[in-house]
C-alpha cells in the first residue's frame, strides 16, 4: 500500500512541476522577467541545458542518461522495502520526484525550464523540481548526520 501511495505522490509532485512550467512557458517566456517582491523575489524565464543551477551546461543528453539511471536505481531501492527510516524514505521520494520532473524537461524540450529568481542574493534561477531535490537531499543528509552522531554516542557508551 505504501508503494502505491508513494507512486501517487511522485506523480502528483511531477504534475505540479509540469503545470507550473507550462504556465511559465505560456505567460513568462514572452515577457522574460517580472519582479514579484521588490529586491526579494522575481520570476525569470531561463532555458537551462545543464544540471543543478546551470552546471554542466550543454551536456543535456549525458545528463539525461545519467539522471534516468540514477532515478531507476533510486526508485527500485525506494520501493524495495529496504529503507527502514521514514525520514529517509520521504526524502528520497522528494529527490526522485524532482529528478524525474526535470528529466521530463530534458528529454522533451532538451532544456529545463527555470523561473524562480532570488533577488536578495546573487544566485542561479531554479524551479520547483530543484526545490524538491534540494529539500529531499537536505532531509536525507540531516538524518544521516543525526544517525552517525547517535551511533557514535552509543559506541562511546558501550566502551
N, C-alpha and C positions, 0 to 999 in steps of 0.2 A: 504493500500500500504506500509506504514512504517513497518508493521508487517512482510510482505513478505521480504522486504529488510533486516530487522533485522535477520530473519532466514537464509537468504543467507549469510550475513556477519558472523554469528555464524558458519555456516557450512564451510565457507571459512577459517576462523581462525583455526577451528579444523583440517581441511585438511592440512593446512600449518604445524601445530604442528605435525601431524601424519607423514607427509612426512619427516620432519626433523628427527623425532625419527626413522623412517625406515632407513634413511641414516646413522644415528648414530649407529644403531644396525648392519648394514651391514659393515660399514667402521671403526668405532671407537671401538666397542666392542672387535674385535680381537687384537687390539693393546693397549687398555686400556686408554691411555692418550697421548695427544700431547700439546705442547706449541704453541699458535698462536702468541702472543706478549709477549716476554720475561718479566717476573715479573709483567705482567698485566693481561693476559687472556690465559687460557688453556681450552682444551676440555678433559673431563674425563668421562668415561662411569661409571655410577652408577645405580644400581637397587634399587630404593627407595621403601621399603614396608610400609613406613609411610606417614605422611601428609606433610605439607609445611616444607621444609628444613630438612626433616628427622624426625620430631617429630612424636610421636605415632607409632614408628616403630614396625611392626609385627601385626598391627591391620587392615590389608587390608580389610577384609570383613566388619567390623564395619564401617570403613571409607567410603567404597563403598556405603553402605546403607544410611549412614548419608548424604554423598555428593549427592546421587541420590535424596533424599527427598528435600534437600535444592535447588538443581537445578530445580526440578519440580515446587516448590513453587515460586522460583525466575523467572522462565520462564513464568509461569501463570501471575504473577504480572507484569512482563515486557511487556507482550503482551496484558494486560488488558486495556490499555489506561489510567490508573490511575496515571501514572507518568507524571507530568507536566513539569519538568525540563529536557531539552535535555541533559544537562551535566550528570545528574544522570542516565538518560536512557542509554546513551552510556557507562557510567562507569559500569553499571550493565551488559550491553551487553558483555563487556570485561571479567568481572568476570565469567559470565555464560559460555562464550567460553572457557576460561582457565580451569574452573572446569570440564566441560564436556570432554575436551581433556584428562585431567589426569584421569578422571573416566574411559574412554575407556581403558587406560593402566591398571588400577587396575582390571577391570573386565576381560579384555582379556589376560593379562600377569601375573596378581597378583602382579605386581610392576609397578612403574612409572619410565620411563627412564629419568634420569637427565644427563646433559652433560656440562653445562656452568660453568666453574670453575674460579672465580676471583682469580688471584694470588697475587694481591696487598694487599689483606686483608684476614684474616682467616675467611672464611665464607663457608656456605654449597654450594654444587653443585646443580644447579637448571636447569630449562628448559624454553622454550618459553611459555608454558601454565602458568607457575608460574609467568612469567613477565606480562602476560595478567591479571591474578588475582590481582597481586600487583598494577599495574598501574590503573586498574579499581577501586580497593578499595581506592587508594590514591585520585583519582578524586572525588569519592563519599564523602570521608571524608573531603577533602578541601572544596567542595561545601557546605556540611552540616555546617562546621565551619563558612564559609562565611555567610550562611543564618542565623545562630544563632546570629552572630555579627550584621548583618543588622537588624534583628528583635529587638535586644536589643537596638540599636540606635533609631529605630522607636518608641519603647516603651518609652524611655527616652525623646524623642522629644514631645510625647503626654502629658507627665506629666509636 
